[in-house]
Amino acid sequence: MTLDKSLKVRAGAIKPRNVLNRAERIKRLQDLNKWSEDSIVVGMAKVRVPKVSLAKKKKVKKEEEADDKKKKKK
């Protein structure tokens, strides 16, 4: 069976995925206390994928520029 392109991890660029593999889903369900060792793998509950947001770099640069402008005025 082939692996979907979205699941392949390249060394240089790691993109956020919208699909979890079975082990990741079971781990997430265990964290939410919705999985036990007796549970069946077939018909597993759906799991929401946590979205990772990047730090807002633009605002930091704007704040630094504003601080620099204030220093130049003095």
ABEGO torsion letter per residue (X at the ends): XBBBAAABBBAABBBBBABBBAAAAAAAAAAAGABBAABBABGBBBBBBBBBBBBBAAAAAAAAAAAAAAAAAX
